[in-house]
Amino acid sequence: MNEESSNRYRVLVVDDEHQVLDLITEVLRMSGFQSASAMNARQALASLRREHFHLLITDVRLPDSSGIDLLRIVRDKYPNLPAIVVTGYASIDGTKEALNLGAVDYIPKPFTPQQLLSAVEKAIASSGGSGSFTAGKGMISHSRTMDKVLDLVRRVADTGSTVLITGESGTGKELVARLLHRQSRRAGMPFVSVNSGGIPEGLLESELFGHMKGSYTGAHSTTIGRFQAAEGGTLFLDEVGNMSMAMQVKLLRTLQEREITPVGANSSVKIDVRLVAATNSDLEAEVRAGRFREDLYFRINVIDIHIPPLRERRDDIIPLAEHFLAAHSAGRDIDFSLSPQSAALLATYPWPGNVRELENAMERASVLSPGEILPMHLPARLTTDSGAGVPFPSESAGLDEIVAAVERVYIYNALKSCGGVRSKAARMLGIKRTTLLARMRKLGLEYELERALE
């Protein structure tokens, strides 16, 4: 998240220690976030009544109440406000209770600025940031391919089986993991997310399994790991393909024995956690290359849920775009709508960044448009990367011209994604090869495609 995008988020920080309060607000300020502070629960609730916030960060111990009690009130009165709990007393029961009350993360003291920012960005994303294409308790789906994914989720949600979610970046793997959790018998217990690719190798073991006080330099207190924080619930382990071989061995043992050993501990701890892993890597290829253990691959791949890229479920593009626009219209007294030309561009663009790219495009359009989203409000790549850079029809174009432009862009993108192989593109488009060739001649695409593929 860059400073330009973070600047629109407002964070309420609650802590009775001036030093901690100043540290958190300064880190947020330097990263572009807006913030307000409170030193007790009463001040925090008064701020929440006066202003709108995107995130709450609270200490677990406050002078007039507890962070847990504050979370209970926030859950009832502000159910869509995500929260992070900061604590120097990382007890298992307290952390689990905070997660059950809606906290999306916890940070044990002392923490680094990077740990804080990582938790903040994840919390904001979970409530409507990157990849937030949820509708109620489900996911927006108007395509057959995604319907099959959601049907598989429903069928396996209430089992205890380990699940591996695969798919390109930006397709919403964590959202599917959360849906699995919500539809399972573990729904009332914590859902804990860990991005193993974003944690330095030397810290990942402590992050997952916890550590004892004095087990390494900087370990000033005993801290529970993510497995214990997720006790009874679900642990989502993203980017599992990036784990080192040494960590793979430890994860395999955890899954086999159903127990973890905190760093520096002399004994193990039994756990009851369902693991949902995710990756955008080809783990079978990684196994063949010797970079991923075959036994761990089979252990985490009991059930494989593959999320197709957005270009393979085009029926979802417009509903998703309208959902994002509706989210950005909230509180602004603006009703956004897509012009026919913009809708056509969205529907035919290949979306290499998937749903995340679509959401960013809609955020940009909502900032630039007074209401109706026109092609001029969309990122330039949507018009220059489609149809060999041929300009899209003007707003005054007739229906026949718009239909021809849509057909031209759709066929061009299909051919380009297939490397110019006509038979493969025809299968992708659901038409005969002879029909495709006739359409190409009519639209004058042959020369433009050859030029694009040079």
C-alpha positions as CSV (number, residue, x, y, z in Angstrom):
1,M,0.0,0.0,0.0
2,N,1.6,3.3,-1.1
3,E,1.3,6.6,0.7
4,E,-1.1,8.0,-1.8
5,S,-3.6,5.2,-1.2
6,S,-3.0,5.0,2.6
7,N,-3.7,8.7,3.1
8,R,-7.5,8.1,2.8
9,Y,-7.6,5.7,5.8
10,R,-8.2,7.0,9.3
11,V,-7.0,5.0,12.3
12,L,-8.0,5.3,16.0
13,V,-5.2,4.3,18.4
14,V,-6.0,3.6,22.0
15,D,-3.2,3.1,24.6
16,D,-2.6,4.6,28.1
17,E,1.2,4.7,27.6
18,H,2.3,8.0,26.0
19,Q,5.4,6.4,24.6
20,V,3.5,3.6,22.8
21,L,0.8,6.0,21.6
22,D,3.3,8.4,20.2
23,L,5.2,5.6,18.5
24,I,2.2,4.1,16.8
25,T,0.8,7.5,15.6
26,E,4.2,8.6,14.3
27,V,4.7,5.3,12.3
28,L,1.2,5.7,10.9
29,R,1.8,9.4,10.0
30,M,5.1,8.7,8.3
31,S,3.4,6.0,6.2
32,G,0.6,8.4,5.1
33,F,-2.2,7.2,7.4
34,Q,-4.4,9.7,9.3
35,S,-4.8,8.9,12.9
36,A,-6.5,10.0,16.2
37,S,-5.5,8.9,19.7
38,A,-7.3,8.1,22.9
39,M,-5.8,7.0,26.3
40,N,-8.8,5.1,27.6
41,A,-12.0,3.3,26.4
42,R,-14.2,6.3,27.3
43,Q,-12.2,8.7,25.0
44,A,-12.1,6.0,22.3
45,L,-15.9,5.6,22.3
46,A,-16.4,9.4,22.2
47,S,-14.1,9.6,19.2
48,L,-16.0,6.8,17.4
49,R,-19.3,8.7,17.9
50,R,-17.8,11.9,16.4
51,E,-15.8,10.6,13.5
52,H,-15.6,7.8,11.0
53,F,-12.6,5.4,11.3
54,H,-11.3,2.6,9.1
55,L,-9.4,0.8,11.8
56,L,-9.1,0.5,15.6
57,I,-5.8,-0.3,17.3
58,T,-6.2,-0.8,21.0
59,D,-4.1,-2.0,23.9
60,V,-5.5,-5.0,25.8
61,R,-5.1,-3.2,29.1
62,L,-6.7,0.2,29.6
63,P,-7.1,2.2,32.8
64,D,-10.9,2.4,32.8
65,S,-11.7,-0.9,31.1
66,S,-10.0,-3.5,29.0
67,G,-9.4,-3.7,25.3
68,I,-11.6,-6.8,25.3
69,D,-14.5,-4.9,26.7
70,L,-13.9,-2.2,24.2
71,L,-14.0,-4.8,21.4
72,R,-17.3,-6.1,22.7
73,I,-18.9,-2.6,22.4
74,V,-17.3,-2.0,19.0
75,R,-18.5,-5.3,17.6
76,D,-22.1,-4.4,18.6
77,K,-22.1,-0.7,17.6
78,Y,-19.5,-0.7,14.8
79,P,-19.5,-4.2,13.3
80,N,-17.7,-3.3,10.2
81,L,-14.7,-1.7,12.0
82,P,-11.7,-4.0,12.0
83,A,-9.5,-4.0,15.1
84,I,-5.9,-4.8,16.0
85,V,-5.0,-5.7,19.6
86,V,-1.6,-4.6,21.0
87,T,-0.5,-6.4,24.2
88,G,2.5,-6.9,26.4
89,Y,0.6,-9.8,28.0
90,A,0.1,-12.2,25.2
91,S,-2.0,-14.8,27.0
92,I,-3.6,-17.5,24.9
93,D,-7.1,-17.0,26.4
94,G,-6.9,-13.2,26.0
95,T,-5.7,-13.4,22.4
96,K,-8.3,-16.0,21.4
97,E,-11.1,-13.9,23.0
98,A,-9.9,-10.8,21.1
99,L,-9.9,-12.7,17.8
100,N,-13.4,-14.1,18.6
101,L,-14.7,-10.6,19.1
102,G,-13.6,-9.5,15.7
103,A,-10.0,-8.5,16.1
104,V,-8.2,-9.3,12.8
105,D,-4.7,-9.4,14.3
106,Y,-2.7,-9.0,17.5
107,I,0.8,-7.5,18.0
108,P,2.8,-8.4,21.1
109,K,5.0,-5.7,22.6
110,P,7.7,-4.8,21.8
111,F,7.0,-4.6,18.0
112,T,8.8,-3.1,15.1
113,P,7.3,-0.4,12.8
114,Q,7.2,-3.0,10.0
115,Q,5.3,-5.4,12.1
116,L,2.8,-2.7,12.9
117,L,2.4,-1.5,9.3
118,S,2.0,-5.1,8.0
119,A,-0.8,-5.7,10.5
120,V,-2.5,-2.4,9.6
121,E,-2.4,-3.1,5.9
122,K,-3.8,-6.6,6.3
123,A,-6.6,-5.3,8.6
124,I,-7.7,-2.6,6.2
125,A,-7.6,-5.1,3.3
126,S,-9.8,-7.5,5.2
127,S,-12.5,-4.9,5.7
128,G,-12.7,-3.5,2.2
129,G,-9.3,-3.0,0.8
130,S,-7.4,-5.1,-1.8
131,G,-9.4,-8.1,-2.9
132,S,-12.5,-7.3,-0.9
133,F,-15.1,-8.7,-3.4
134,T,-17.5,-10.1,-0.9
135,A,-21.3,-9.7,-0.8
136,G,-22.7,-10.4,2.6
137,K,-21.4,-13.7,3.8
138,G,-20.7,-15.0,0.3
139,M,-18.7,-13.9,-2.7
140,I,-19.9,-12.2,-5.9
141,S,-20.3,-14.8,-8.6
142,H,-22.2,-14.7,-11.9
143,S,-20.0,-17.2,-13.8
144,R,-20.1,-21.0,-14.0
145,T,-16.5,-21.4,-13.2
146,M,-16.7,-19.4,-10.0
147,D,-20.0,-21.2,-9.1
148,K,-18.1,-24.5,-9.2
149,V,-15.5,-23.1,-6.9
150,L,-18.1,-21.9,-4.4
151,D,-20.0,-25.2,-4.6
152,L,-16.7,-27.1,-3.7
153,V,-16.2,-24.7,-0.8
154,R,-19.6,-25.5,0.5
155,R,-19.0,-29.2,0.2
156,V,-15.7,-29.3,2.0
157,A,-16.1,-26.5,4.5
158,D,-17.4,-28.6,7.4
159,T,-14.8,-31.3,7.0
160,G,-11.5,-31.2,9.0
161,S,-9.4,-31.7,5.9
162,T,-6.5,-29.5,5.0
163,V,-7.1,-27.4,2.0
164,L,-4.7,-25.9,-0.6
165,I,-6.1,-22.9,-2.4
166,T,-4.2,-22.1,-5.7
167,G,-4.6,-19.2,-8.1
168,E,-2.8,-16.1,-9.5
169,S,-2.1,-13.1,-7.3
170,G,-5.2,-10.9,-6.8
171,T,-7.8,-13.6,-7.3
172,G,-9.0,-13.6,-3.7
173,K,-7.4,-16.7,-2.1
174,E,-7.8,-15.3,1.5
175,L,-11.4,-14.5,0.9
176,V,-12.1,-18.1,-0.1
177,A,-10.3,-19.2,3.0
178,R,-12.4,-17.0,5.1
179,L,-15.5,-18.3,3.4
180,L,-14.4,-21.8,4.2
181,H,-14.0,-20.9,7.9
182,R,-17.4,-19.1,8.1
183,Q,-19.2,-22.1,6.6
184,S,-17.5,-24.6,8.9
185,R,-18.3,-25.8,12.4
186,R,-15.2,-23.8,13.5
187,A,-16.9,-20.5,12.5
188,G,-17.2,-19.3,16.1
189,M,-13.5,-19.7,16.7
190,P,-10.6,-17.6,15.5
191,F,-9.5,-17.2,11.9
192,V,-5.8,-16.3,11.8
193,S,-4.0,-15.3,8.7
194,V,-0.2,-15.5,8.1
195,N,1.6,-14.4,5.0
196,S,4.7,-16.6,5.2
197,G,6.2,-14.8,2.2
198,G,6.2,-11.5,4.0
199,I,8.0,-12.6,7.2
200,P,11.8,-12.9,7.3
201,E,13.0,-16.5,7.5
202,G,14.5,-16.0,10.9
203,L,11.2,-14.8,12.4
204,L,8.8,-17.2,10.7
205,E,9.3,-20.0,13.2
206,S,8.6,-17.7,16.2
207,E,5.6,-16.2,14.3
208,L,4.0,-19.6,13.7
209,F,5.0,-21.4,16.9
210,G,5.7,-18.7,19.4
211,H,8.7,-18.3,21.6
212,M,9.8,-18.4,25.3
213,K,11.2,-15.4,27.1
214,G,15.0,-15.2,26.5
215,S,15.0,-17.8,23.7
216,Y,16.8,-15.3,21.4
217,T,18.0,-11.7,21.5
218,G,15.0,-9.4,21.7
219,A,12.7,-12.1,23.1
220,H,11.7,-10.0,26.2
221,S,8.6,-11.9,27.0
222,T,6.9,-15.3,26.2
223,T,4.7,-14.9,23.2
224,I,2.2,-17.3,21.7
225,G,2.4,-18.1,18.0
226,R,-0.3,-18.1,15.3
227,F,-1.1,-21.8,15.7
228,Q,-2.0,-21.3,19.3
229,A,-3.9,-18.1,18.6
230,A,-6.0,-20.0,16.1
231,E,-6.8,-22.9,18.6
232,G,-10.1,-24.4,17.7
233,G,-10.3,-22.4,14.5
234,T,-8.5,-22.0,11.2
235,L,-5.0,-20.9,10.3
236,F,-4.6,-19.5,6.8
237,L,-1.0,-19.8,5.6
238,D,-0.5,-17.8,2.5
239,E,2.4,-18.1,0.1
240,V,3.3,-21.5,1.5
241,G,5.5,-22.1,-1.5
242,N,8.0,-19.5,-0.3
243,M,8.9,-21.4,2.9
244,S,12.4,-22.7,3.3
245,M,13.1,-26.4,3.4
246,A,13.9,-26.2,7.2
247,M,10.5,-24.6,7.9
248,Q,8.8,-27.1,5.6
249,V,10.1,-29.9,7.9
250,K,8.7,-28.2,11.0
251,L,5.3,-27.5,9.4
252,L,5.1,-31.1,8.3
253,R,5.8,-32.3,11.8
254,T,3.1,-30.0,13.1
255,L,0.5,-31.4,10.7
256,Q,1.5,-35.0,11.4
257,E,1.7,-34.8,15.2
258,R,-0.9,-32.0,15.7
259,E,1.5,-30.2,18.1
260,I,3.9,-27.3,18.1
261,T,7.1,-26.6,20.0
262,P,7.6,-22.8,20.8
263,V,11.2,-21.5,20.1
264,G,13.2,-22.2,23.3
265,A,10.6,-24.5,24.9
266,N,11.5,-27.9,26.3
267,S,8.1,-29.5,25.6
268,S,5.5,-29.4,22.9
269,V,1.9,-28.1,22.9
270,K,-1.1,-30.0,21.4
271,I,-3.2,-28.0,19.0
272,D,-6.6,-28.3,17.3
273,V,-6.3,-26.1,14.2
274,R,-7.5,-26.6,10.6
275,L,-4.8,-25.5,8.1
276,V,-5.8,-23.8,4.9
277,A,-2.7,-23.0,2.7
278,A,-2.5,-20.9,-0.4
279,T,0.0,-20.3,-3.1
280,N,0.3,-18.7,-6.6
281,S,3.2,-21.0,-7.4
282,D,3.1,-24.3,-9.2
283,L,3.9,-26.6,-6.3
284,E,4.1,-29.7,-8.4
285,A,6.9,-28.0,-10.4
286,E,8.5,-26.9,-7.2
287,V,8.5,-30.5,-6.0
288,R,10.1,-31.7,-9.2
289,A,12.7,-29.0,-8.9
290,G,13.5,-30.1,-5.3
291,R,12.4,-26.8,-3.8
292,F,9.3,-28.1,-2.0
293,R,9.0,-31.4,-0.1
294,E,6.8,-34.0,-1.7
295,D,5.5,-35.3,1.6
296,L,4.4,-31.8,2.7
297,Y,2.8,-31.2,-0.7
298,F,0.6,-34.2,-0.3
299,R,-0.1,-33.4,3.3
300,I,-1.5,-29.9,2.5
301,N,-3.1,-30.8,-0.8
302,V,-5.8,-33.1,0.6
303,I,-8.4,-30.9,-1.1
304,D,-7.3,-28.5,-3.9
305,I,-9.4,-25.4,-4.6
306,H,-8.3,-23.5,-7.7
307,I,-9.5,-20.0,-8.2
308,P,-9.7,-19.1,-11.9
309,P,-8.2,-15.8,-13.0
310,L,-10.7,-13.0,-13.8
311,R,-10.2,-13.3,-17.6
312,E,-11.7,-16.8,-17.4
313,R,-14.8,-15.7,-15.6
314,R,-15.8,-12.6,-17.5
315,D,-19.4,-12.7,-16.3
316,D,-18.2,-11.6,-12.9
317,I,-16.4,-8.5,-14.1
318,I,-19.3,-6.0,-14.3
319,P,-21.0,-7.2,-11.1
320,L,-17.7,-6.9,-9.3
321,A,-17.0,-3.4,-10.8
322,E,-20.5,-2.2,-9.7
323,H,-19.9,-3.7,-6.2
324,F,-16.7,-1.7,-5.8
325,L,-18.3,1.5,-7.1
326,A,-21.1,1.1,-4.6
327,A,-18.6,0.7,-1.8
328,H,-16.8,3.9,-2.9
329,S,-20.1,5.8,-3.1
330,A,-20.9,5.1,0.5
331,G,-21.0,8.3,2.5
332,R,-20.3,10.5,-0.5
333,D,-23.9,11.0,-1.8
334,I,-22.8,9.9,-5.3
335,D,-24.4,7.1,-7.3
336,F,-21.8,5.8,-9.7
337,S,-22.7,4.0,-12.9
338,L,-20.8,2.6,-15.8
339,S,-21.3,4.0,-19.3
340,P,-21.9,1.3,-22.0
341,Q,-18.4,2.1,-23.5
342,S,-16.7,1.7,-20.1
343,A,-18.6,-1.5,-19.4
344,A,-17.4,-2.9,-22.7
345,L,-13.8,-2.0,-22.0
346,L,-14.0,-3.6,-18.6
347,A,-15.6,-6.8,-20.0
348,T,-12.9,-7.2,-22.6
349,Y,-9.8,-6.2,-20.8
350,P,-7.6,-9.3,-19.9
351,W,-7.1,-8.1,-16.2
352,P,-3.6,-9.5,-15.5
353,G,-3.8,-8.3,-12.0
354,N,-7.2,-10.0,-11.5
355,V,-9.8,-8.7,-9.1
356,R,-7.3,-6.6,-7.2
357,E,-6.5,-4.7,-10.4
358,L,-10.2,-4.2,-11.1
359,E,-10.8,-2.8,-7.6
360,N,-8.0,-0.4,-8.0
361,A,-9.4,0.7,-11.4
362,M,-12.8,1.4,-9.9
363,E,-11.2,3.3,-7.0
364,R,-9.4,5.5,-9.5
365,A,-12.6,6.0,-11.5
366,S,-14.7,6.9,-8.4
367,V,-12.1,9.6,-7.6
368,L,-12.1,11.2,-11.1
369,S,-15.8,10.8,-12.0
370,P,-18.7,12.9,-10.8
371,G,-21.1,10.0,-11.3
372,E,-21.1,8.2,-14.6
373,I,-17.9,6.3,-15.3
374,L,-16.6,7.1,-18.8
375,P,-13.6,5.7,-20.5
376,M,-11.6,8.8,-19.7
377,H,-11.9,7.9,-16.0
378,L,-10.4,4.5,-16.4
379,P,-6.7,3.7,-16.4
380,A,-5.1,4.4,-19.8
381,R,-4.0,0.7,-20.1
382,L,-7.6,-0.4,-20.5
383,T,-7.8,1.5,-23.8
384,T,-4.2,1.3,-25.1
385,D,-3.7,-2.4,-24.2
386,S,-6.9,-3.6,-25.9
387,G,-7.5,-3.9,-29.7
388,A,-3.8,-3.1,-30.5
389,G,-4.2,0.4,-29.2
390,V,-7.2,1.3,-31.4
391,P,-9.2,4.1,-29.8
392,F,-12.6,3.0,-28.4
393,P,-15.7,4.7,-30.0
394,S,-16.7,8.1,-28.7
395,E,-19.6,8.6,-26.3
396,S,-21.8,9.5,-29.2
397,A,-21.1,6.3,-31.2
398,G,-24.1,4.2,-32.3
399,L,-24.9,0.7,-31.1
400,D,-23.4,-1.0,-34.2
401,E,-20.1,0.8,-33.8
402,I,-19.9,-0.1,-30.1
403,V,-20.8,-3.7,-30.8
404,A,-18.1,-3.9,-33.5
405,A,-15.6,-2.4,-31.1
406,V,-16.4,-4.8,-28.4
407,E,-16.1,-7.8,-30.8
408,R,-12.8,-6.5,-32.1
409,V,-11.3,-6.1,-28.7
410,Y,-12.6,-9.4,-27.4
411,I,-11.2,-11.4,-30.4
412,Y,-7.9,-9.5,-30.3
413,N,-7.4,-10.2,-26.6
414,A,-8.3,-13.9,-27.1
415,L,-5.8,-14.2,-30.0
416,K,-3.1,-12.4,-28.2
417,S,-3.5,-14.5,-25.1
418,C,-3.2,-17.7,-27.3
419,G,-0.1,-16.4,-29.0
420,G,-1.9,-16.0,-32.3
421,V,-3.0,-19.6,-32.6
422,R,-6.4,-19.3,-34.3
423,S,-7.8,-22.8,-33.4
424,K,-7.0,-22.3,-29.7
425,A,-8.5,-18.8,-29.7
426,A,-11.7,-20.1,-31.4
427,R,-12.1,-22.7,-28.6
428,M,-11.7,-20.0,-26.0
429,L,-14.3,-17.8,-27.7
430,G,-16.7,-20.8,-28.2
431,I,-16.9,-20.4,-32.0
432,K,-15.6,-22.4,-35.0
433,R,-12.2,-21.6,-36.5
434,T,-13.7,-20.7,-39.8
435,T,-16.1,-18.2,-38.1
436,L,-13.1,-16.7,-36.3
437,L,-11.2,-16.2,-39.5
438,A,-14.2,-14.6,-41.2
439,R,-14.6,-12.2,-38.3
440,M,-10.9,-11.3,-38.3
441,R,-11.0,-10.5,-42.0
442,K,-14.1,-8.3,-41.5
443,L,-12.6,-6.5,-38.6
444,G,-9.1,-6.1,-40.2
445,L,-7.4,-7.8,-37.3
446,E,-4.9,-10.0,-39.2
447,Y,-2.2,-7.3,-39.7
448,E,-2.7,-5.7,-36.3
449,L,-2.3,-9.1,-34.6
450,E,0.9,-9.9,-36.5
451,R,2.3,-6.5,-35.5
452,A,1.4,-7.0,-31.8
453,L,3.0,-10.4,-31.7
454,E,6.3,-9.4,-33.3
